[in-house]
Amino acid sequence: MFGDIDFSKMSEILNKAKEQAKELEDRLSSKEFSANSGGGLVKVSANGKGEIIDIKIDDSLLEDKESMQILLISAINEVLNMVNQNR
């Protein structure tokens, strides 16, 4: 059933796959994506792993909680979509 498979090389193959996965993760970590909403009133940045790394909110939104929430949700969803498209 497994006559054509050289199991002695399986460890080597697995180690190479682990190295490639680590390299990909490192590259994704170093990428940065940003999205704006409300004409730039809210800006959200994320790294390639989908972690939010920065949020900027214009002072004019500090008194309008509902608008700020809507714009934050929009910018977060947009930046996470950008990250997912680049994986």
NULO-139657 format. One record per residue: chain; y, z, x of N, C-alpha, C, O in turn; residue in three letters. Coordinates in steps of 0.2 Angstrom, whole numbers. Layout:
BEGIN
{A {Y Z X} {Y Z X} {Y Z X} {Y Z X} ALA};
...
***
This chain:
BEGIN
{A {-6 0 4} {0 0 0} {6 0 4} {11 -4 3} MET};
{A {7 4 10} {12 4 14} {11 1 21} {14 3 26} PHE};
{A {6 -3 21} {4 -6 27} {9 -10 32} {9 -10 38} GLY};
{A {14 -12 28} {19 -16 32} {25 -12 34} {30 -14 37} ASP};
{A {26 -6 32} {31 -1 34} {30 3 40} {25 6 41} ILE};
{A {35 3 45} {34 7 51} {38 13 50} {44 14 50} ASP};
{A {34 19 48} {37 25 46} {41 28 52} {45 33 51} PHE};
{A {39 26 58} {42 30 64} {49 28 65} {53 31 68} SER};
{A {52 23 61} {59 21 62} {63 23 56} {69 22 55} LYS};
{A {59 27 51} {63 29 45} {68 34 47} {74 34 44} MET};
{A {67 39 52} {72 44 54} {78 40 57} {84 42 55} SER};
{A {77 35 61} {83 31 64} {87 28 58} {93 28 59} GLU};
{A {83 25 53} {87 21 48} {91 26 44} {97 25 42} ILE};
{A {88 32 42} {92 37 38} {98 40 42} {103 41 39} LEU};
{A {97 41 49} {103 43 53} {108 38 53} {114 40 52} ASN};
{A {107 32 53} {112 26 53} {115 26 46} {121 25 46} LYS};
{A {111 27 41} {114 27 34} {119 33 34} {124 32 31} ALA};
{A {117 39 36} {122 45 36} {128 43 40} {133 45 37} LYS};
{A {127 40 46} {133 39 50} {138 34 46} {144 35 46} GLU};
{A {135 29 43} {139 24 39} {143 27 33} {148 26 32} GLN};
{A {139 32 30} {142 35 24} {148 40 26} {153 40 23} ALA};
{A {147 43 32} {152 47 35} {158 43 37} {164 45 35} LYS};
{A {157 38 40} {163 33 42} {167 31 35} {173 31 35} GLU};
{A {163 29 30} {166 27 24} {170 33 21} {176 32 19} LEU};
{A {168 39 21} {171 44 18} {177 46 22} {183 47 19} GLU};
{A {177 45 29} {183 46 33} {188 41 32} {194 43 31} ASP};
{A {186 35 31} {191 30 29} {194 31 23} {201 30 22} ARG};
{A {190 33 18} {193 34 11} {198 40 11} {203 40 8} LEU};
{A {196 45 15} {201 51 16} {207 49 19} {213 52 17} SER};
{A {208 45 23} {214 43 26} {218 38 22} {224 38 24} SER};
{A {216 35 17} {220 31 13} {224 35 8} {222 40 6} LYS};
{A {230 32 6} {234 36 1} {236 31 -4} {238 25 -2} GLU};
{A {236 33 -10} {238 29 -16} {243 33 -20} {243 39 -20} PHE};
{A {248 30 -22} {254 33 -26} {255 29 -33} {254 23 -33} SER};
{A {257 33 -38} {258 29 -44} {264 33 -47} {265 39 -46} ALA};
{A {269 29 -50} {275 32 -54} {274 31 -61} {271 26 -64} ASN};
{A {278 35 -65} {278 34 -72} {285 36 -74} {289 40 -70} SER};
{A {287 34 -80} {294 36 -82} {300 33 -78} {305 36 -77} GLY};
{A {298 27 -75} {303 23 -71} {305 27 -64} {310 27 -61} GLY};
{A {299 31 -62} {300 34 -56} {302 42 -56} {303 45 -52} GLY};
{A {302 44 -63} {304 51 -64} {298 56 -61} {299 61 -59} LEU};
{A {292 53 -62} {286 57 -59} {282 52 -54} {281 46 -56} VAL};
{A {280 55 -49} {276 51 -44} {270 56 -42} {271 62 -40} LYS};
{A {264 53 -42} {258 56 -40} {255 53 -34} {254 47 -35} VAL};
{A {253 56 -29} {249 53 -24} {242 56 -23} {241 62 -24} SER};
{A {237 52 -21} {231 55 -20} {228 51 -14} {230 46 -12} ALA};
{A {223 55 -11} {219 52 -6} {213 48 -8} {212 48 -14} ASN};
{A {210 44 -4} {205 40 -6} {199 43 -9} {194 40 -12} GLY};
{A {198 50 -8} {193 54 -11} {194 56 -18} {190 59 -22} LYS};
{A {200 54 -21} {202 56 -27} {206 63 -28} {206 65 -34} GLY};
{A {208 65 -22} {211 72 -22} {218 71 -23} {221 67 -19} GLU};
{A {222 74 -28} {229 74 -28} {232 78 -23} {230 84 -21} ILE};
{A {236 74 -19} {239 77 -13} {247 79 -14} {249 82 -9} ILE};
{A {250 76 -19} {257 77 -19} {259 75 -26} {256 70 -29} ASP};
{A {264 79 -29} {267 77 -36} {274 78 -35} {276 84 -33} ILE};
{A {278 73 -37} {285 74 -37} {288 73 -44} {286 68 -47} LYS};
{A {292 78 -46} {295 77 -53} {302 78 -53} {305 82 -49} ILE};
{A {306 73 -56} {313 73 -56} {315 79 -60} {313 81 -65} ASP};
{A {321 82 -57} {324 88 -60} {326 87 -68} {326 92 -71} ASP};
{A {327 81 -69} {329 80 -76} {324 81 -81} {325 82 -87} SER};
{A {317 81 -79} {312 83 -84} {310 90 -84} {306 92 -89} LEU};
{A {313 94 -80} {311 101 -80} {313 105 -87} {310 110 -88} LEU};
{A {317 102 -91} {319 105 -97} {315 102 -103} {316 104 -109} GLU};
{A {311 97 -102} {308 93 -107} {300 93 -105} {297 88 -103} ASP};
{A {297 98 -107} {290 100 -105} {285 94 -108} {281 92 -104} LYS};
{A {286 92 -114} {282 87 -117} {282 80 -114} {277 77 -112} GLU};
{A {288 78 -112} {289 72 -108} {286 72 -101} {283 68 -99} SER};
{A {287 78 -98} {284 79 -92} {277 79 -92} {274 76 -87} MET};
{A {274 82 -97} {266 82 -97} {264 75 -98} {259 72 -95} GLN};
{A {267 71 -103} {265 64 -104} {266 60 -98} {261 56 -96} ILE};
{A {271 60 -94} {272 56 -88} {267 58 -83} {265 54 -79} LEU};
{A {266 65 -82} {261 67 -77} {254 64 -78} {251 62 -74} LEU};
{A {252 65 -85} {245 62 -86} {245 55 -85} {240 52 -82} ILE};
{A {250 51 -87} {250 44 -85} {250 42 -78} {246 38 -76} SER};
{A {254 46 -74} {254 44 -67} {247 46 -63} {245 43 -59} ALA};
{A {244 52 -66} {238 54 -63} {233 49 -65} {229 47 -60} ILE};
{A {232 47 -71} {227 42 -73} {228 36 -69} {223 33 -67} ASN};
{A {234 34 -68} {235 27 -64} {233 28 -57} {230 23 -54} GLU};
{A {235 33 -54} {233 34 -47} {225 35 -46} {223 32 -41} VAL};
{A {222 38 -50} {215 39 -50} {211 32 -51} {206 31 -48} LEU};
{A {214 28 -56} {211 21 -57} {212 17 -50} {207 14 -49} ASN};
{A {218 18 -47} {219 15 -41} {213 17 -35} {210 13 -32} MET};
{A {212 23 -35} {207 26 -30} {200 23 -32} {197 21 -28} VAL};
{A {198 23 -38} {192 21 -41} {191 13 -39} {185 11 -38} ASN};
{A {196 9 -40} {196 2 -39} {195 1 -31} {192 -5 -29} GLN};
{A {196 5 -27} {196 4 -20} {190 8 -17} {189 8 -10} ASN};
{A {185 10 -20} {179 13 -18} {174 8 -17} {168 10 -15} ARG};
***
